[in-house]
Amino acid sequence: MIEKPTIHTRIGRLLNFLGSLDWLALLLVRLAVGYMFMTGGWGKLHDLKGLGDWFGTLGIPFPHLNAAFVSALEFVGGGFLMLGLGTRLFAFLLSWVMVVALVTVGPQSDPKTLSDWIFMSEFLLILIFIVYMVMGPGPVAVDAMIRRKLGFTDEKQG
């Protein structure tokens, strides 16, 4: 007689299956965020004067130089995130771009509560970047391929 799986067994199997997909979650979020930054940076590169002028109104020092730097960083960093190359480095650098955005642009949206700050896209992107700084890009990434070539076998370190 074949025993029917218990609810406990079914939940355990489901959780194990979902846990085996962590690589897919890391990949999909990395692709989406990387694409968002790459396309945003590309657009900014095509209006450096306008972006620099706006940075000046925000009080950002050396606004035109920073506009060029941020635009290039977003474009290149977004592309590298999509590839999973230099993921931790670019997550770190882009998180600082988001910190500056929170400090300079955030107050213009007149946040009054903690929730107003937490639900800003810049804050959520910082959290995503923290995940990539800690966990790495996952096994489907150039970084992971380089780690394997160098003899590092712990896939969780991606």
Backbone bond lengths (Angstrom), bond angles and torsions (degrees), N, CA, C in turn:
res aa  C-N    CA-C-N  psi(-1)  N-CA   C-N-CA  omega(-1)  CA-C   N-CA-C  phi
1 M - - - 1.441 - - 1.538 109.24 -
2 I 1.338 116.98 131.20 1.460 123.12 179.38 1.528 108.71 -86.21
3 E 1.349 113.81 126.85 1.458 118.56 179.48 1.516 110.63 -79.66
4 K 1.319 116.25 137.61 1.458 122.17 176.62 1.534 107.95 -77.27
5 P 1.348 117.26 131.61 1.471 119.12 -179.85 1.533 110.70 -61.76
6 T 1.315 114.82 140.91 1.461 119.76 178.36 1.526 109.33 -77.52
7 I 1.314 115.76 166.30 1.462 120.42 176.85 1.529 109.89 -60.88
8 H 1.314 116.11 -36.39 1.466 121.33 178.10 1.530 110.37 -61.22
9 T 1.324 117.10 -44.72 1.464 122.05 178.67 1.518 110.91 -64.19
10 R 1.320 117.21 -43.29 1.468 121.42 -179.92 1.528 111.48 -63.69
11 I 1.319 116.08 -43.28 1.471 119.67 178.34 1.524 109.78 -63.52
12 G 1.318 117.01 -41.63 1.462 121.27 178.01 1.521 112.00 -60.51
13 R 1.317 116.66 -43.74 1.475 120.53 178.18 1.529 111.11 -63.77
14 L 1.327 116.17 -43.08 1.468 120.27 179.37 1.523 110.72 -62.19
15 L 1.321 116.99 -45.63 1.464 120.52 179.42 1.527 111.61 -63.47
16 N 1.323 116.91 -40.00 1.470 120.10 176.49 1.517 111.25 -63.38
17 F 1.339 116.26 -41.97 1.465 120.06 178.59 1.520 110.67 -62.90
18 L 1.327 117.06 -48.16 1.467 120.18 179.59 1.519 110.96 -62.25
19 G 1.322 117.42 -39.22 1.461 120.77 177.27 1.515 112.73 -62.66
20 S 1.316 117.00 -29.17 1.469 120.02 179.12 1.527 111.96 -75.46
21 L 1.323 117.38 -8.34 1.470 121.45 -179.49 1.522 113.20 -100.72
22 D 1.336 118.23 11.52 1.464 119.30 -179.06 1.528 111.35 -58.58
23 W 1.321 117.18 -33.71 1.461 120.99 178.36 1.525 110.81 -61.62
24 L 1.331 116.79 -37.03 1.465 120.90 -178.51 1.525 110.85 -69.65
25 A 1.329 116.64 -40.38 1.463 120.19 177.67 1.524 110.56 -62.41
26 L 1.340 117.05 -45.58 1.462 120.42 178.53 1.526 111.14 -61.27
27 L 1.313 116.63 -41.22 1.463 120.87 -179.98 1.527 111.62 -65.42
28 L 1.324 117.53 -49.63 1.463 120.42 -176.35 1.523 112.36 -63.53
29 V 1.323 116.38 -42.85 1.470 119.05 179.22 1.526 109.80 -67.38
30 R 1.335 116.65 -41.17 1.472 120.00 178.92 1.525 111.36 -61.43
31 L 1.327 116.68 -42.01 1.464 120.11 178.58 1.525 111.32 -65.06
32 A 1.324 116.88 -43.81 1.466 120.57 -177.80 1.531 111.31 -66.55
33 V 1.328 116.54 -48.10 1.465 119.90 -178.78 1.532 110.18 -67.71
34 G 1.322 116.60 -40.96 1.461 119.88 177.72 1.516 111.66 -61.27
35 Y 1.313 116.43 -43.71 1.470 120.25 178.85 1.526 111.18 -63.34
36 M 1.333 115.69 -41.99 1.457 120.16 179.30 1.532 110.49 -59.95
37 F 1.328 117.18 -45.53 1.461 119.87 -179.55 1.523 111.67 -71.23
38 M 1.319 117.49 -39.12 1.457 119.76 -179.32 1.530 110.99 -62.92
39 T 1.316 116.89 -47.07 1.468 119.29 -179.45 1.529 111.34 -69.98
40 G 1.334 116.85 -37.19 1.464 119.32 176.79 1.514 111.43 -64.22
41 G 1.330 116.46 -43.55 1.459 120.61 177.92 1.516 112.05 -63.83
42 W 1.332 116.73 -38.86 1.468 121.21 178.65 1.533 109.97 -61.52
43 G 1.323 116.51 -44.88 1.464 120.20 178.26 1.517 111.63 -63.14
44 K 1.322 117.59 -40.65 1.466 121.60 179.70 1.521 111.19 -67.26
45 L 1.331 117.25 -35.86 1.469 120.06 178.02 1.522 111.71 -61.68
46 H 1.319 116.74 -24.18 1.460 120.72 -179.02 1.528 113.11 -91.60
47 D 1.329 117.02 3.12 1.468 120.68 175.09 1.523 109.35 -145.24
48 L 1.326 116.18 53.37 1.451 120.33 -176.96 1.522 112.34 -64.06
49 K 1.328 117.86 -35.79 1.463 119.82 179.76 1.521 110.38 -65.00
50 G 1.331 116.92 -47.47 1.456 120.52 179.81 1.522 111.98 -63.05
51 L 1.337 116.09 -41.52 1.453 120.16 179.10 1.526 110.56 -66.14
52 G 1.327 116.63 -42.45 1.466 120.73 178.56 1.517 111.34 -63.01
53 D 1.324 116.79 -41.12 1.468 120.22 177.20 1.533 110.47 -61.33
54 W 1.331 116.80 -43.45 1.464 121.15 179.49 1.526 110.73 -64.94
55 F 1.347 116.57 -43.35 1.463 120.25 176.76 1.528 110.23 -57.10
56 G 1.333 116.58 -37.48 1.463 120.66 177.98 1.520 111.94 -61.77
57 T 1.336 116.66 -39.67 1.474 119.24 179.14 1.524 111.49 -68.96
58 L 1.326 117.48 -21.68 1.461 121.32 178.93 1.527 111.95 -86.21
59 G 1.323 116.40 -6.16 1.458 119.89 -179.57 1.515 113.92 84.08
60 I 1.315 117.67 14.90 1.469 120.97 178.62 1.526 107.89 -74.49
61 P 1.330 117.80 128.04 1.468 119.79 -179.29 1.532 111.13 -66.22
62 F 1.321 115.34 150.73 1.464 122.06 -179.04 1.532 110.03 45.74
63 P 1.320 117.46 59.00 1.465 120.77 -168.77 1.528 114.57 -58.57
64 H 1.333 118.39 -39.13 1.468 118.97 -177.47 1.527 111.52 -75.31
65 L 1.314 116.47 -34.79 1.468 120.30 175.59 1.531 109.42 -66.72
66 N 1.330 116.55 -45.26 1.467 120.45 178.81 1.521 111.52 -65.39
67 A 1.322 117.40 -34.33 1.471 120.16 177.65 1.524 110.01 -62.66
68 A 1.328 116.83 -44.22 1.469 120.44 178.67 1.530 110.40 -65.01
69 F 1.342 116.45 -43.78 1.458 120.40 -179.09 1.529 111.44 -62.53
70 V 1.336 116.56 -50.13 1.464 120.83 -177.45 1.528 111.09 -64.23
71 S 1.319 116.73 -41.43 1.471 120.19 179.54 1.520 111.15 -61.85
72 A 1.332 115.98 -46.65 1.468 120.13 179.21 1.527 110.60 -65.38
73 L 1.335 116.90 -42.12 1.462 120.44 179.29 1.524 111.08 -61.97
74 E 1.319 117.30 -43.81 1.463 119.66 179.30 1.524 111.21 -64.65
75 F 1.333 117.23 -42.38 1.464 120.08 -179.59 1.523 111.31 -66.48
76 V 1.320 116.83 -53.88 1.465 120.94 -178.13 1.535 110.21 -67.85
77 G 1.326 116.55 -46.16 1.457 120.51 -179.22 1.516 112.32 -61.24
78 G 1.331 116.70 -40.34 1.462 120.10 177.38 1.517 111.69 -62.42
79 G 1.321 116.44 -43.21 1.469 120.08 177.84 1.515 112.00 -63.93
80 F 1.331 116.52 -43.01 1.458 120.24 178.86 1.530 111.33 -66.38
81 L 1.342 117.40 -36.73 1.468 119.20 175.44 1.520 110.44 -61.19
82 M 1.323 117.09 -42.65 1.467 119.78 179.83 1.526 110.61 -60.34
83 L 1.323 116.42 -38.92 1.465 120.42 178.38 1.523 112.40 -75.81
84 G 1.319 115.98 -21.22 1.460 119.34 -173.59 1.514 110.60 74.80
85 L 1.328 116.37 37.86 1.462 122.25 -178.06 1.528 108.46 -117.01
86 G 1.315 116.62 121.70 1.468 120.07 -176.83 1.525 111.00 65.93
87 T 1.316 115.56 32.75 1.466 121.38 -171.65 1.518 112.49 -57.60
88 R 1.306 117.33 -48.95 1.469 119.50 -177.84 1.525 111.17 -64.23
89 L 1.320 117.61 -40.83 1.464 121.41 179.03 1.528 110.74 -62.90
90 F 1.319 116.65 -50.10 1.464 119.24 -177.59 1.530 111.83 -70.21
91 A 1.323 117.97 -31.41 1.466 120.18 174.29 1.525 109.42 -63.13
92 F 1.322 117.06 -41.48 1.456 121.42 178.02 1.536 110.74 -63.23
93 L 1.324 116.51 -50.76 1.469 120.16 -177.09 1.533 111.63 -63.73
94 L 1.318 116.71 -44.84 1.458 119.71 -178.99 1.527 111.74 -69.69
95 S 1.329 117.09 -27.80 1.469 118.28 176.17 1.525 109.94 -65.43
96 W 1.321 117.84 -34.83 1.464 120.04 177.48 1.520 111.57 -69.95
97 V 1.317 116.99 -33.44 1.471 119.40 173.76 1.530 109.10 -60.70
98 M 1.339 116.32 -39.80 1.465 120.26 179.23 1.529 111.81 -70.37
99 V 1.333 117.49 -34.42 1.470 120.33 176.02 1.527 109.42 -62.58
100 V 1.327 117.02 -45.81 1.465 120.57 178.53 1.529 109.75 -62.28
101 A 1.316 117.43 -40.67 1.467 120.53 177.88 1.527 110.75 -61.95
102 L 1.320 117.06 -42.03 1.465 120.25 178.22 1.523 111.43 -61.65
103 V 1.322 116.07 -42.97 1.460 120.59 -176.14 1.534 111.70 -72.30
104 T 1.334 116.59 -36.47 1.466 119.11 -174.98 1.521 113.16 -92.59
105 V 1.304 117.56 -45.26 1.463 121.37 -175.44 1.525 111.74 -93.87
106 G 1.336 116.68 -33.36 1.460 121.24 -177.48 1.512 114.56 -49.95
107 P 1.341 118.65 -49.93 1.468 119.26 -178.88 1.527 113.90 -61.78
108 Q 1.327 118.58 -23.14 1.461 121.04 179.27 1.529 111.90 -67.38
109 S 1.344 116.79 -23.69 1.463 119.54 178.36 1.527 111.43 -85.37
110 D 1.341 115.80 4.96 1.468 123.46 173.79 1.528 113.12 56.38
111 P 1.348 117.13 55.63 1.468 118.55 177.63 1.527 110.78 -69.67
112 K 1.314 115.90 134.63 1.464 120.50 -177.71 1.531 112.67 -112.17
113 T 1.327 117.21 -24.26 1.461 120.47 -176.80 1.526 109.31 -127.05
114 L 1.320 114.72 167.82 1.464 120.11 176.21 1.528 110.24 -59.01
115 S 1.320 117.03 -39.01 1.471 120.70 179.02 1.523 111.56 -60.80
116 D 1.333 116.51 -37.32 1.465 119.45 178.37 1.521 110.78 -59.43
117 W 1.338 116.93 -38.96 1.464 120.93 178.79 1.526 111.36 -73.64
118 I 1.332 117.01 -44.46 1.464 121.25 -175.03 1.522 112.01 -63.54
119 F 1.317 117.36 -33.96 1.461 119.36 -177.29 1.524 113.74 -87.54
120 M 1.317 117.74 5.28 1.465 120.00 173.33 1.525 108.14 -71.61
121 S 1.313 115.93 139.78 1.472 119.47 -177.65 1.523 111.66 -60.41
122 E 1.321 118.09 -33.19 1.464 120.26 179.88 1.532 110.60 -62.36
123 F 1.317 116.59 -42.29 1.465 120.52 179.43 1.527 110.55 -64.10
124 L 1.328 116.34 -43.98 1.465 119.81 179.72 1.524 111.53 -65.64
125 L 1.325 116.86 -36.64 1.462 119.74 176.73 1.526 111.07 -66.01
126 I 1.328 117.52 -37.61 1.463 120.13 176.11 1.534 109.42 -59.28
127 L 1.329 117.13 -42.86 1.467 120.06 178.38 1.529 111.43 -62.43
128 I 1.328 116.66 -41.59 1.468 120.36 177.30 1.531 109.77 -61.55
129 F 1.325 116.23 -43.56 1.463 118.88 179.97 1.524 111.80 -65.49
130 I 1.322 117.78 -33.77 1.466 120.18 175.77 1.526 109.98 -62.24
131 V 1.328 116.52 -40.29 1.467 119.93 177.43 1.528 109.92 -59.01
132 Y 1.328 117.76 -45.26 1.464 120.17 -178.67 1.520 112.32 -71.38
133 M 1.339 118.03 -31.84 1.462 119.56 176.23 1.530 110.28 -66.16
134 V 1.325 117.22 -37.22 1.466 121.55 -177.76 1.528 111.48 -82.99
135 M 1.337 117.43 -47.68 1.466 121.28 -172.48 1.522 114.14 -92.22
136 G 1.312 117.85 -19.76 1.453 120.28 -173.36 1.516 109.91 80.28
137 P 1.323 117.62 -176.49 1.457 121.55 -172.86 1.527 115.08 -81.69
138 G 1.328 117.63 -10.08 1.456 120.42 -174.04 1.514 110.65 95.26
139 P 1.331 117.23 175.88 1.469 120.87 -173.29 1.529 114.76 -74.37
140 V 1.334 117.91 -18.31 1.463 120.48 179.98 1.526 107.83 -98.89
141 A 1.327 115.04 76.85 1.460 121.46 -176.41 1.519 109.30 -162.11
142 V 1.315 115.91 154.78 1.462 120.01 177.03 1.527 109.81 -62.47
143 D 1.348 116.88 -39.39 1.467 119.53 177.53 1.525 111.01 -54.87
144 A 1.325 117.25 -44.77 1.466 121.57 -179.54 1.531 111.04 -65.03
145 M 1.322 116.50 -38.30 1.463 120.42 178.40 1.535 109.91 -63.96
146 I 1.327 116.54 -41.22 1.465 120.73 178.25 1.523 109.95 -64.71
147 R 1.336 116.94 -42.37 1.471 120.64 178.41 1.526 110.69 -59.84
148 R 1.327 116.24 -42.83 1.473 119.25 179.58 1.525 110.68 -64.51
149 K 1.335 117.18 -41.41 1.479 121.09 178.76 1.516 111.21 -62.22
150 L 1.341 115.96 -33.39 1.469 120.57 -179.90 1.514 112.67 -82.68
151 G 1.339 116.33 -3.14 1.457 120.09 176.56 1.516 115.35 95.25
152 F 1.324 118.01 4.42 1.458 120.05 175.06 1.511 107.87 -81.40
153 T 1.326 117.17 126.14 1.466 119.73 -172.78 1.514 113.97 -108.21
154 D 1.328 119.12 -10.32 1.458 120.84 -178.34 1.520 109.58 -74.20
155 E 1.329 117.01 98.95 1.462 122.54 -176.52 1.526 112.01 -63.01
156 K 1.322 117.96 -26.79 1.469 119.90 -179.68 1.512 110.94 -64.51
157 Q 1.328 117.96 -22.33 1.457 120.62 -179.97 1.518 112.50 -84.10
158 G 1.362 117.00 -11.82 1.450 123.97 174.66 1.454 114.53 30.69
